[in-house]
Each structure stands twice: as structure tokens, then as C-alpha cells.
């Protein structure tokens, strides 16, 4: 009898510990660090042929190899793969390129696609500098693509402590941008279900959620002191419905990277949003310094020379330990963008990443990377 009571007491005690831990997570104050802060690792979802065929994998894999090679000397690379056979093939590709795999970890977690920025984990610190992994909802950019495996990727990553926010909000990492000091940029078109001018339902992310509720969630779980809401793209063919990481990015020392007005208009950014960017101030009321990156001079062509019919953005860069990965397109403006980036990130090496095939499928280097910050002491 005493043994049963002891067992029941132990179970109750464990339950109390779990509830207390969850309660503490809910009441903690969180901080979403800037991308340029020190990383433990970068997450990648390696391309495969399970959804779009072998040609898709063949087109994209060289880009993943470039990204991995650019990162492994300064931080770990965590590779999500589809299975044991896929892992063997990835290792074969890496070894053929003489890549040292000692700084690479592999995670057998099936995913529909490669866009880990949007479906992968988001990492934040609490007020005690403990690193949390957040698992937000993902629904294939508004049910436009198959997404259920991608949504489960953060759920299957074994990380403690983890905060399950799937029921709270659908949130893609490319839809938000932080300066690390309390300001978050976001577009309504990529977070809130709306009706576009032609009366079509647009960006089906969070039906029934208004801006006030979304704002509150970003403040609570990402530590935003101010959320700058841009309208975004209400009548566009953009798959992401106006992700901020294609046209406005934070750099170092209170700097905002963006485009010239004519290029913002070309990209789909309306005049109201352009004016908001022009007048953007940080949480201390200080205006940001601006660096203007060009679009490509010409339409992007993929590696086979096929004209894709649109220009490419250099804003979708990725800041990592010791390096900044910049998308390039074999275009005359590649060197202009690289030099502007090198002038700003003077203590990091600028690594061009050929994104001619990647942009054909709707994204660039930032879209396929996700940082895991280094733990703080």
C-alpha cells in the first residue's frame, strides 16, 4: 500500500513540475535576438525529390552545398533530411566536395520542402537568458502547397525548453524582421487573412485574428516593444504574400537595408509602405540609417539560361558567424550589392551564393536558412 502511495506521490510531483515549467514559460518575458548575434548553428532542410521530382533536387542541391561550405568553418550546420538513404546521398555529395562533416549534424525528419525559414523553429531568450525553441503554426503560406510534414519539423526536433505555439498563430520566419532591440517589422498581407481589391480571399494564415491580437502575440512571445505593420502585397502573385525579408532587412548599428523607391514599387511595395519605411524609427525614437541595395539590372535567368521574367533582390541575405551569404544571379549588379554589403559588414566575409535556380521556385538564401543562437552564459 505504501508503495502505491509513493508511486502516486511521485506521479503528482512530476505533473506539478511539468505544469510549473509550462506556466513559467507562459509568464516569461522573451527576446528575439538579431540575426547578426552569435550563432550555435544554422538549420537547413536539404532538397529532395519526394514532392516535385528528382529534377527539383538536382537544380537546388548545388546551392545547399554552397551554403553548407560557407558556414561550417564558423558554426554548426544542422541538416534536416528525409531518411537514411537521403542522408547517405547528402554525405556522398559533401565528401565529393571535400567538405569536413565533423561540424554537421543530421536530423531524420521528413519535410515537404526546403523553406526552413518559414516552417522551422524560431529561437528566443527568456529574461534569464535561457534559450527557448518556439514551434509556431505553419500552413503552406495559406494552404497554397502541401505543408503538414513541414509543420511537424519543429515538433520533432528534440530541444528543451520548447514552447508549442501552433494553436496561437501561424507565423512564418520570413514574415518578420527584428533589429534585436525591440522593433519587429511585419506585413499584414503575410500574417492576417484579408480580402484583396478584387474581392478574393488573400493570405489565409490566421482567420478571425485581427491586428491587435497578432500584435499582442508578437509582443508576448518575441519581446517586441513595437511592431511596425506594413500593408504588404494585397494583389500580387508573390507566393509568400509579401514577406518582409525580400525588401527590408536590419543590419548592424541601427541600419536598415532596403531598395530605391522605383525598385520597391517594382517589387510590389505601395507608396504608403514606402513612406513608413522612410520614417522608420527604433524604440528610442531614433531614425535608422539606410543602405539601398539595387535589384538585378536584368531579369534573372536560371542556370540553363531560361529567362524567369523578373528581377532578383539582394535583400534576402543571411548573416552568420564571420560571414554574410548574399544571393547573386550572374548579373552586372551582383558586384555592386556585394561591395555595399562588404562596406557595412566589414568584419565579416561576404560569400556570394548562386540563387539563379532557387529564385525560380520563389525564394533566396534567407528563405532556406534559420539561425539557432548560441546559448548565453
Secondary structure, DSSP 4 states (H G I P E B T S, - for coil): -HHHHHHHHHHHHHHHHHHHHHHHHHHS-EE---TTSPEEEEEEE---STTT-HHHHHHHHHHHHHHHHHHTTTSEEEEEESSHHHHHHHHHHHHHTT--GGGEEEEE---SSS-HHHHS-EEEEETT--EEEEEEE--HHHHTS--HHHHTHHHHS--SSEEEEEEEEE--GGGEEE-SSSEEEEEHHHHS-EE-TTS-EE--SSTT--HHHHHHHHHHHH--SEEEEE---SS---TTSS-GGGT-EE-SSSEEEE--HHHHHHHT--HHHHHHHHT-B-TTSPBPEEEEPPBPSS--B-TT--B-SS--BS---EEETTEEEEEE-S-TTHHHHHHHHHHHSTTSEEEEEE-TTTGGGT--TGGG-EEEEPPP-
